[in-house]
C-alpha cells in the first residue's frame, strides 16, 4: 500500500468519524505523518480556499426578500386558484352527505388527489372562529337540513361537504376545540 493510499484512507475514516462532509474536518483529523505534499494536498488546499471564499461570499450577500415574498404569493395564489377550480369542477357531481363518508371516491387516483388537494387549500386559513363554529353546527344538524333544506340553498349536500371541510380544518378531531390560527 502506498503512502498516498494510506493518507487518503485515513482522511476518509477521520471524515466519517467526525461526521463532517467537507475537506476541512477530514484534513484536521489526519495524522501528520500521513499528510504529504503530493498533488492531493494542493488540491485539498485549493478546495479549502474555494470553500472559504463561498463562506465569505454568503456572509456578505443579502437575501432577496422581495423575490421571496413574490414567489410565496405566487405559489399561494396558484394553489388557491387551482383548489377553487377543483371545487367548481366537482360541484355538479357531489354525492349525498354522510357524516362518516368521503366526498370523493377514494378508490380512484382522481378522488384521492381531489380530496388531498382541497385539504391543502390556503383559503381554509382565512375563516374566522365564527365561520368554523357555524360550519360545525351545520354538520351537526345535517339530518334536519337534509330532511328540510332551506329554500335559499339549491344544493344542500355540497354546502354540507364544504361545511365539513371547513370544520375539520380548524377543529380538533378528538376534543372539538378550535385550533388557533397560525397568524
Secondary structure as UniProt FT lines:
FT   HELIX           3..18
FT   HELIX           23..29
FT   HELIX           32..34
FT   HELIX           39..60
FT   HELIX           65..89
FT   HELIX           91..93
FT   TURN            99..100
FT   TURN            106..107
FT   HELIX           109..119
FT   HELIX           122..126
FT   HELIX           129..140
FT   HELIX           142..147
FT   TURN            151..152
FT   HELIX           156..170
FT   TURN            173..175
//
